[in-house]
Each structure stands twice: as structure tokens, then as C-alpha cells.
């Protein structure tokens, strides 16, 4: 290929990345799906877009609980373990946590850049801590602060007030039924924090008081109770994103606080706290994922638009609707080794009263083809609310596997979809 052809090919790829066709076509992909945990205990991983698989794709993290129909109390311990997919899905206990909820679990995940390090949040007394444990040697370090998200190099974490988050939206913070109700609408000492995972040093990047006054916003919750949720690093580790939320009151019964009654916008800033800006001021931001270092894709509803999936430029705040997505879900992206841009999106759907099933699917970004992997019924008391079991699907690093949680058997368990070389071979053929 000569230089002119290389430039033309690069421009073509750039245009295709920035102008995803959305979902233009739909097909069924029949792949083996197996249950990798079993009762009598409930097993699950937790949130989406978090490293459940290790770098080899052979080890999968899991949580286990003896119950699943009620909110956890401060005394309820969650068991942490590793599933060896190469050894008949053998589960090996690794530790416990008493700082968890049904949606995020204990934010269990592999530490990027550290082959065997596993990180999760826990509690000693009333103090939130972070455990960093070497899965093979068992050597453990404890940081005297909680965390939420890990940087791409595994050296920095983002954190927030998990007790406050649990009050504002039960199931997303930690076992905090004993924690006193917040007394300040937007305190100066609570917000987004940065934690050095090597030294344990903690710094407040932006306070809730600053977020309350940050412009622009169509509705930034004046007079509301403010908090942050879903913190995330950009793929290059230069920026962070967070959902800034607010509630009008705290008197709403717990089951409803877990599902509704809040405003929401997307904010982005640098890792030193500078350059903070609202990039989706609609008040409707929901699930989001970084598509590239400069672009976030989120389910939202900009002024004058219908709800849908929008690509948002983090510098300008400009957004572009991506067609074909008619339901909110937990989406993430896969960038294959050696590639500059993601080629696949992984997503699921929420159950509805009119359709008590959750769908799992892939989208090939360049062609817009959706591949349905399965549809899973929801069970009993796990339909809605704080204790519900969302699929929260997650890619392995090379795209060979997908893990997800499901309660279609009557109890939440973990499942693995074996994609084999489909993702890589399809991407190779599509790029020819």
C-alpha cells in the first residue's frame, strides 16, 4: 500500500469511527453459553464496564451470598472468589467484603497492569477501605480509603462518598443501613476523589458544592441533594467522567429511591481537577461508556430530542444521535489488540412489565449489524428494584468470551458466552 492509499484508508476509518451507522441490521448468533457458578448460594459479579476477566481471559472474579431477596445489613459478608475457567470452573475463595450492594457488589475487579492483583472495597468498623490482594500469593495491602474506578495503568483510583451514594440510590453504594442520613445538600468535603494506589494518598478533585454551581446545566438541581455515581477513566487515563446527580428530597421510600426520582448530567475533567465541565447538561444522562479518549457514548435525552444513544464530544459537548437503539442498557466497547479504535459494542436491555426478559447482544460498529446472543427471563422478587439482577455483560480482554449475571434459573448466577474467534475473524474480514 502506498502513502496515498494509507492516508485514504486512515481517513475512511476515521469517518467510520465518528459516524457509526448505529443498528442497521439484526441477526442471531448461536454461541455456547454455560453456567459457571451454581447454588445453593447466589453468585454474581456486579457492574458493567469493569474488568471481571484477568488478562488471559481464563480467570473470572465472582461474589457469593447466602441470600438475595433483601438489602444487605452491615453484618452481612460477601465472599470474594476466582473462577478458573480452564479447570472446570473451579471457584477458589479469596476474601470477604462488608461494604457492598446488589448493583455494584463490592466493585471487585482485576488491577490493570498488575497480572495477579485483585481490588475490592471493604469496611473495618465504620471505616471504608480498599483491599489489594495478589490472587496467587495471597499477599494483601489495605488502603484506608474506599474507591470506585481504576485507571488504565492501575496506579490511580477514583472515589466518591459511598455512604452518601447508598442513601441517595440504594444498591449502588455499600452496606450502609446504619449510616446517618445526610444533612448537607452539597457539602464542600464530599465529591470526586483521586487515590494513589501505591501510596494511598487521597485528594478531593471536585466537591459537590462545586458541582452544584457548575455551568452549563439545564437543570442542575438547585435545592436538591447532590451526589456522584459511575466514575470512569478515559481510555488514555487523562480524564475522568462522572454522573452528577441530585434528588429533590430524601423522604421517598427506599424501594423508589433505588429506581427513580433523580436528575442526572455527565461531567468531565482532568485528573488534577482542572477543566471540569458539563458535557451533557440535559438532566437525563444514564449509562455511559468511553468510546475513545475524546468521545463518550451515553443513553440520554438532549433538549428537543427523544431518548436514545448519543455520541458526545468531551471537549465541545456536541452530541450526535446514533440510530437503532430503542432501549437503555449497559453498553461497553471492545478494542482488539493492535487496533486503534473499538470495533464492537456489547449491550443488554432492561426488563419491562410488558416483557419480563433481558436481551444480550453485540453490535459491529462499522456495519451496524446487531447479533443477538440470547434472551433471559427474570425471576420472582428479582424483577425490579434494589435487588434486581441485571445482565451487566462484560468482555474478556481479547473478545473471546463474555460474562454476565442472570437470574433466569430462579437464582442469580454467572454465565459465560464462548465467542471463540468470531470477533477477531469477523473484524479481520470486515477490514479487508
Backbone torsions as a table, in degrees:
resi	resn	phi	psi	omega
1	UNK	NA	126.1	178.2
2	UNK	-80.0	176.8	-174.8
3	UNK	-62.9	-39.2	179.9
4	UNK	-63.0	-42.5	178.9
5	UNK	-65.9	-37.3	178.1
6	UNK	-62.4	-43.2	179.5
7	UNK	-65.2	-43.3	179.6
8	UNK	-62.5	-41.8	178.6
9	UNK	-64.0	-41.6	179.2
10	UNK	-63.4	-44.6	178.6
11	UNK	-62.6	-39.2	179.0
12	UNK	-62.7	-44.1	179.3
13	UNK	-64.0	-40.1	179.6
14	UNK	-62.2	-45.7	179.5
15	UNK	-61.3	-41.9	-177.4
16	UNK	-65.9	-36.7	179.7
17	UNK	-67.4	-43.9	-175.1
18	UNK	-78.1	-19.5	-177.4
19	UNK	-124.1	59.9	177.1
20	UNK	-55.5	136.3	-179.1
21	UNK	-74.6	-2.9	-176.0
22	UNK	76.8	-145.3	177.6
23	UNK	-104.4	112.2	-177.0
24	UNK	-109.6	-19.2	-173.7
25	UNK	-149.8	160.9	-175.7
26	UNK	-143.5	134.6	179.0
27	UNK	-144.1	166.2	177.4
28	UNK	-103.0	133.8	177.2
29	UNK	-114.1	112.0	-179.5
30	UNK	-89.0	106.5	179.0
31	UNK	-126.9	153.5	177.6
32	UNK	-64.2	132.0	174.7
33	UNK	-126.1	124.2	-177.8
34	UNK	-126.6	150.6	176.1
35	UNK	-83.8	125.1	-174.7
36	UNK	-107.0	-1.8	172.2
37	UNK	-130.8	163.7	-179.7
38	UNK	-148.7	164.1	-178.5
39	UNK	-71.1	-179.3	13.3
40	UNK	-80.0	-13.0	-179.4
41	UNK	-78.7	157.1	171.8
42	UNK	-83.0	142.2	177.5
43	UNK	-131.0	141.2	174.2
44	UNK	-164.8	170.4	178.8
45	UNK	-104.5	-48.7	-178.3
46	UNK	126.5	-133.7	-166.2
47	UNK	-75.0	166.1	179.7
48	UNK	-86.0	170.3	174.4
49	UNK	59.3	31.8	178.1
50	UNK	-129.9	149.5	-173.3
51	UNK	-75.2	91.9	175.6
52	UNK	-82.1	-35.7	177.7
53	UNK	-89.0	149.0	171.1
54	UNK	-77.7	-178.3	-174.4
55	UNK	-65.2	-22.1	-179.7
56	UNK	-89.4	-16.3	-175.6
57	UNK	79.3	5.7	-177.2
58	UNK	-98.8	-20.9	-179.5
59	UNK	-113.3	132.5	-174.9
60	UNK	-127.6	127.7	-179.6
61	UNK	-80.9	150.5	-177.8
62	UNK	-151.0	155.9	173.0
63	UNK	-116.3	151.0	-179.9
64	UNK	-135.3	139.0	-179.4
65	UNK	-138.5	148.4	178.1
66	UNK	-82.5	-10.2	179.5
67	UNK	-140.9	167.3	177.1
68	UNK	-157.4	11.5	-174.2
69	UNK	-103.8	2.5	-177.4
70	UNK	-144.2	168.9	175.8
71	UNK	-69.2	144.5	177.7
72	UNK	-72.0	145.4	173.4
73	UNK	-94.9	166.2	-180.0
74	UNK	-58.9	-22.2	-178.8
75	UNK	-90.0	-8.4	-178.3
76	UNK	-78.7	119.7	-179.8
77	UNK	-96.9	138.9	175.4
78	UNK	-101.4	130.6	177.3
79	UNK	-87.2	136.9	179.5
80	UNK	-105.6	138.4	178.8
81	UNK	-154.6	173.9	-179.7
82	UNK	-122.0	129.6	176.6
83	UNK	-96.7	123.2	177.5
84	UNK	-92.0	102.2	-176.8
85	UNK	-70.2	-17.5	178.9
86	UNK	-90.6	-3.8	-178.7
87	UNK	-128.8	60.3	175.7
88	UNK	54.0	36.3	176.1
89	UNK	58.0	38.9	179.4
90	UNK	-67.0	131.6	179.6
91	UNK	-99.1	124.3	178.8
92	UNK	-117.1	118.4	179.1
93	UNK	-61.7	144.5	-178.5
94	UNK	-123.1	-27.6	-177.9
95	UNK	171.7	-165.3	179.6
96	UNK	-138.0	165.8	175.1
97	UNK	-141.9	140.0	171.6
98	UNK	-118.2	27.9	175.5
99	UNK	-135.7	87.4	-172.6
100	UNK	-155.3	165.8	175.3
101	UNK	-146.6	170.2	-172.2
102	UNK	-72.2	-26.2	-176.9
103	UNK	-89.4	-50.4	179.9
104	UNK	-89.2	-9.4	-169.3
105	UNK	52.4	-129.2	178.6
106	UNK	-112.2	24.7	-179.0
107	UNK	56.3	34.3	176.8
108	UNK	-59.2	134.9	179.0
109	UNK	-169.6	158.6	173.8
110	UNK	-76.8	144.1	179.5
111	UNK	-85.0	117.3	-179.0
112	UNK	-58.1	138.6	177.1
113	UNK	82.5	-6.2	180.0
114	UNK	-126.9	100.8	-165.7
115	UNK	-49.4	-41.4	-171.3
116	UNK	-114.3	3.0	-177.9
117	UNK	-79.7	130.8	176.0
118	UNK	-116.9	136.9	-175.0
119	UNK	-123.1	137.8	171.8
120	UNK	-154.9	163.0	178.7
121	UNK	-94.0	149.4	-177.4
122	UNK	-149.7	-174.3	-178.0
123	UNK	-144.4	137.0	170.4
124	UNK	-120.1	111.4	-171.0
125	UNK	64.6	-125.3	176.2
126	UNK	-101.6	7.7	-177.7
127	UNK	-95.7	130.5	176.4
128	UNK	-80.6	135.0	-179.2
129	UNK	-132.6	168.7	173.5
130	UNK	-121.3	128.4	175.3
131	UNK	-102.2	132.1	174.2
132	UNK	-121.6	110.5	-172.6
133	UNK	-122.1	131.7	173.2
134	UNK	-75.9	116.1	-172.9
135	UNK	-64.1	-30.7	-177.2
136	UNK	-86.7	-42.7	-176.1
137	UNK	-92.1	-22.5	-177.2
138	UNK	82.3	-1.1	178.4
139	UNK	-66.2	133.1	-173.1
140	UNK	-127.8	143.0	170.1
141	UNK	-118.6	147.0	178.7
142	UNK	-124.1	126.7	174.5
143	UNK	-101.7	138.7	-175.1
144	UNK	-86.0	43.9	176.0
145	UNK	-154.5	154.5	175.3
146	UNK	-83.7	-180.0	178.5
147	UNK	-151.8	173.9	176.8
148	UNK	-132.8	-50.5	-175.3
149	UNK	-133.3	152.2	-179.7
150	UNK	-109.4	144.4	178.5
151	UNK	-71.7	161.2	-179.9
152	UNK	-59.3	-26.8	178.4
153	UNK	-94.3	-1.9	175.5
154	UNK	77.1	11.1	-176.3
155	UNK	-103.3	-13.9	-177.1
156	UNK	-132.0	146.4	175.6
157	UNK	-126.9	154.0	169.7
158	UNK	-103.1	145.8	178.8
159	UNK	-138.1	168.8	175.7
160	UNK	-151.9	176.1	179.5
161	UNK	-78.7	97.6	-174.8
162	UNK	-70.3	-29.7	175.9
163	UNK	-66.0	-44.4	178.6
164	UNK	-63.7	-42.6	178.4
165	UNK	-59.5	-41.6	-179.7
166	UNK	-64.4	-37.5	176.8
167	UNK	-65.7	-42.1	-175.4
168	UNK	-75.1	-36.1	178.2
169	UNK	-145.8	91.2	-176.9
170	UNK	-54.8	139.7	179.8
171	UNK	101.3	-12.3	-175.5
172	UNK	-111.4	-12.0	-178.5
173	UNK	-101.9	-94.2	-177.4
174	UNK	-158.6	176.4	178.6
175	UNK	-67.9	92.6	-168.3
176	UNK	-131.6	31.4	-178.5
177	UNK	-64.8	-20.0	-179.0
178	UNK	-92.8	-4.4	-175.3
179	UNK	-78.4	139.1	-179.0
180	UNK	-67.2	147.3	178.5
181	UNK	-61.4	138.1	178.4
182	UNK	-56.8	148.0	-178.4
183	UNK	-113.9	-13.4	-179.6
184	UNK	-114.5	139.8	-179.1
185	UNK	-67.2	-45.3	-177.1
186	UNK	-148.4	79.1	-173.8
187	UNK	-67.7	155.9	178.6
188	UNK	-76.7	-23.5	-173.8
189	UNK	-102.0	13.7	178.8
190	UNK	-131.3	142.6	-179.7
191	UNK	165.5	-136.2	179.1
192	UNK	-98.0	126.1	179.6
193	UNK	-115.0	157.1	175.3
194	UNK	-115.8	131.8	-177.4
195	UNK	-122.9	126.8	173.1
196	UNK	-81.4	114.9	-174.8
197	UNK	-73.9	-12.2	178.0
198	UNK	-92.3	-40.1	-179.1
199	UNK	-99.5	-21.3	-176.1
200	UNK	83.8	1.0	-179.4
201	UNK	-63.4	137.4	-176.0
202	UNK	-124.1	136.8	-178.4
203	UNK	-140.3	135.9	175.7
204	UNK	-79.1	118.5	-179.5
205	UNK	-83.9	-45.2	-179.2
206	UNK	-150.2	134.8	-177.9
207	UNK	-92.0	162.9	175.3
208	UNK	-64.8	-31.0	176.4
209	UNK	-62.7	-40.3	177.4
210	UNK	-67.5	-41.6	179.6
211	UNK	-62.8	-36.2	-178.9
212	UNK	-61.1	-32.3	-176.8
213	UNK	-101.5	-0.8	-176.5
214	UNK	-67.2	132.8	174.1
215	UNK	-104.2	159.0	-6.4
216	UNK	-87.5	162.4	174.5
217	UNK	-161.6	133.2	174.4
218	UNK	-72.2	-31.8	177.2
219	UNK	-154.9	104.0	-177.7
220	UNK	-104.8	18.4	169.9
221	UNK	76.4	41.7	176.3
222	UNK	-57.4	128.1	-178.7
223	UNK	83.7	1.3	-179.0
224	UNK	-96.5	173.1	176.3
225	UNK	-94.4	118.0	-170.3
226	UNK	-99.1	149.6	176.2
227	UNK	-161.5	172.8	177.7
228	UNK	-124.3	154.6	-177.7
229	UNK	-151.6	157.5	176.5
230	UNK	51.3	71.5	174.3
231	UNK	-83.6	145.6	-176.2
232	UNK	-156.9	144.5	174.9
233	UNK	-90.3	149.3	170.7
234	UNK	-68.5	157.8	-177.6
235	UNK	-58.3	-28.0	178.9
236	UNK	-92.9	0.1	176.2
237	UNK	76.3	9.2	-175.6
238	UNK	-87.7	-27.6	-174.4
239	UNK	-127.7	163.2	170.4
240	UNK	-124.9	154.7	174.5
241	UNK	-127.0	149.2	178.8
242	UNK	-149.4	150.4	171.1
243	UNK	-92.2	118.9	176.2
244	UNK	-93.7	121.8	-175.7
245	UNK	-127.2	163.2	179.0
246	UNK	-152.1	147.5	176.5
247	UNK	-118.5	147.6	179.6
248	UNK	-76.5	-29.9	178.8
249	UNK	-154.6	167.8	179.1
250	UNK	-111.7	12.8	-177.2
251	UNK	-90.7	-8.2	178.9
252	UNK	-61.4	134.2	178.6
253	UNK	-55.0	148.3	-175.1
254	UNK	-50.6	-46.2	-178.5
255	UNK	-58.4	-33.5	-179.3
256	UNK	-81.3	-32.9	175.3
257	UNK	-62.3	-27.9	-179.3
258	UNK	-72.3	-16.7	-171.4
259	UNK	-121.4	-31.3	-168.1
260	UNK	-154.7	-179.3	174.0
261	UNK	91.9	21.6	-178.5
262	UNK	-132.8	151.8	168.2
263	UNK	-94.9	163.1	-169.5
264	UNK	-158.2	133.5	173.4
265	UNK	-142.6	160.5	-177.3
266	UNK	-100.8	128.5	176.9
267	UNK	-122.8	150.5	-178.6
268	UNK	-134.9	144.4	176.6
269	UNK	-155.5	170.0	175.5
270	UNK	-79.9	164.0	-174.7
271	UNK	-72.8	-6.7	172.0
272	UNK	-98.5	6.4	178.4
273	UNK	90.2	-4.3	-178.9
274	UNK	-84.0	165.9	174.4
275	UNK	64.9	24.3	-178.1
276	UNK	-67.2	134.1	-179.4
277	UNK	-153.4	151.7	173.2
278	UNK	-88.1	120.1	-176.7
279	UNK	-103.9	-13.2	170.5
280	UNK	-137.6	88.7	-174.7
281	UNK	-84.8	14.9	-170.7
282	UNK	-65.5	-24.1	-171.9
283	UNK	82.2	6.6	-175.5
284	UNK	-125.0	11.7	-177.1
285	UNK	-62.2	132.6	176.4
286	UNK	-120.1	-135.1	-176.0
287	UNK	-63.3	139.1	178.8
288	UNK	-138.9	162.5	174.5
289	UNK	-151.2	145.7	174.7
290	UNK	-72.1	126.0	175.1
291	UNK	-92.7	-31.1	177.6
292	UNK	-157.3	173.8	179.6
293	UNK	-62.3	-16.2	-177.5
294	UNK	-115.5	1.9	-173.1
295	UNK	-141.5	134.7	175.2
296	UNK	-117.1	139.7	175.9
297	UNK	-111.1	128.3	-174.3
298	UNK	-140.5	152.2	168.5
299	UNK	-84.3	119.2	-176.7
300	UNK	-156.6	-174.6	-179.8
301	UNK	-145.3	81.7	177.7
302	UNK	-60.3	157.1	-179.2
303	UNK	-55.4	131.5	179.0
304	UNK	83.0	0.1	-178.3
305	UNK	-115.5	162.4	169.4
306	UNK	-85.2	159.3	177.0
307	UNK	-61.5	140.7	179.2
308	UNK	179.4	-169.3	178.1
309	UNK	-93.3	127.6	-177.7
310	UNK	-128.6	138.6	172.3
311	UNK	-89.6	126.3	-173.5
312	UNK	-118.4	125.7	175.6
313	UNK	-79.3	123.1	-172.7
314	UNK	-75.1	-15.8	178.0
315	UNK	-86.8	-43.4	-175.2
316	UNK	-99.9	-21.3	-175.3
317	UNK	78.4	0.8	178.2
318	UNK	-68.4	146.0	-177.3
319	UNK	-129.7	152.4	178.7
320	UNK	-134.8	129.1	-179.5
321	UNK	-69.6	133.9	173.9
322	UNK	-103.9	112.2	-171.5
323	UNK	-73.8	162.6	171.3
324	UNK	97.4	-11.4	178.6
325	UNK	-99.1	110.1	-175.3
326	UNK	-103.9	-2.8	-179.3
327	UNK	-137.2	146.8	173.9
328	UNK	-69.8	152.1	179.0
329	UNK	-165.8	-173.8	-178.8
330	UNK	-107.5	94.5	-173.2
331	UNK	-103.1	151.5	175.5
332	UNK	-148.4	168.2	-174.4
333	UNK	-121.1	151.9	177.0
334	UNK	-120.1	119.7	171.2
335	UNK	-106.4	115.9	-176.7
336	UNK	-71.3	150.6	178.3
337	UNK	-53.8	133.6	-179.9
338	UNK	86.7	-5.0	179.3
339	UNK	-103.6	149.8	-177.7
340	UNK	-89.2	-25.3	-174.1
341	UNK	-129.4	153.4	176.7
342	UNK	-67.7	148.2	179.8
343	UNK	-117.4	-13.7	-176.4
344	UNK	-134.0	145.2	168.7
345	UNK	-114.7	139.4	174.7
346	UNK	-112.7	135.4	-174.9
347	UNK	-151.1	164.2	173.0
348	UNK	-137.6	-178.0	176.5
349	UNK	-127.2	159.0	173.3
350	UNK	-82.9	150.9	170.3
351	UNK	-72.4	155.0	176.5
352	UNK	-126.5	155.4	176.1
353	UNK	-55.7	-30.1	-179.4
354	UNK	-87.5	-9.4	-179.4
355	UNK	-152.6	95.0	-173.4
356	UNK	-85.6	55.7	177.5
357	UNK	-140.3	153.5	176.9
358	UNK	-119.5	132.9	-177.0
359	UNK	-101.4	145.0	178.6
360	UNK	-120.5	129.7	-176.7
361	UNK	-155.1	160.0	173.9
362	UNK	-109.9	151.9	172.0
363	UNK	-129.4	125.0	173.2
364	UNK	-83.1	116.7	-167.7
365	UNK	-66.2	-38.0	-175.1
366	UNK	-70.4	-35.3	-176.1
367	UNK	-101.7	-18.5	-178.5
368	UNK	77.6	13.8	179.9
369	UNK	-84.3	130.6	176.3
370	UNK	-97.3	133.0	178.0
371	UNK	-114.6	111.1	179.3
372	UNK	-78.2	126.8	-179.1
373	UNK	-99.8	-23.5	-179.6
374	UNK	171.0	164.6	176.5
375	UNK	-133.1	127.2	-168.4
376	UNK	-125.5	126.2	179.3
377	UNK	-70.5	153.2	175.0
378	UNK	-104.5	158.2	-168.1
379	UNK	-120.0	137.3	166.4
380	UNK	41.1	-124.1	-176.6
381	UNK	-75.2	-1.6	-179.9
382	UNK	-92.5	16.3	-176.8
383	UNK	-70.0	-54.3	-174.3
384	UNK	-138.0	179.2	173.4
385	UNK	80.0	-167.3	-171.9
386	UNK	-60.3	-37.2	-174.5
387	UNK	-92.5	7.5	-177.5
388	UNK	-60.6	159.1	179.5
389	UNK	-115.9	95.5	173.9
390	UNK	-79.1	156.6	-179.2
391	UNK	-67.5	-39.6	178.7
392	UNK	44.9	59.5	-173.8
393	UNK	-69.7	152.4	-176.3
394	UNK	-142.8	132.4	175.8
395	UNK	-75.4	150.1	161.0
396	UNK	-77.3	161.7	-174.6
397	UNK	-56.3	-34.5	-178.0
398	UNK	-99.1	1.9	177.8
399	UNK	79.2	10.0	179.7
400	UNK	-74.0	-26.4	-173.7
401	UNK	-138.5	158.7	171.8
402	UNK	-130.9	133.8	171.7
403	UNK	-109.6	149.3	176.4
404	UNK	-155.9	160.5	177.4
405	UNK	-102.2	146.4	177.5
406	UNK	-157.6	148.5	177.8
407	UNK	-114.6	22.9	-175.9
408	UNK	-67.3	-17.0	177.2
409	UNK	-84.6	-5.6	-177.8
410	UNK	110.9	-15.8	176.8
411	UNK	-145.6	142.9	-177.3
412	UNK	-66.8	131.3	176.1
413	UNK	-141.9	172.7	-178.8
414	UNK	-104.7	145.5	-176.9
415	UNK	-133.2	153.4	177.1
416	UNK	-127.8	127.4	172.8
417	UNK	-97.0	123.2	-177.7
418	UNK	-91.4	105.6	-179.6
419	UNK	-87.1	-13.1	-177.7
420	UNK	54.8	-129.9	-177.7
421	UNK	-101.4	17.1	-176.9
422	UNK	-57.5	-49.5	-175.9
423	UNK	-62.3	-46.4	-177.7
424	UNK	-69.3	-43.5	-177.8
425	UNK	-68.6	-39.6	178.9
426	UNK	-63.9	-43.8	-179.5
427	UNK	-63.8	-38.9	179.4
428	UNK	-64.8	-43.9	179.6
429	UNK	-66.8	-40.1	-178.1
430	UNK	-66.7	-27.0	-178.4
431	UNK	-85.9	-6.1	-177.7
432	UNK	-74.9	NA	NA
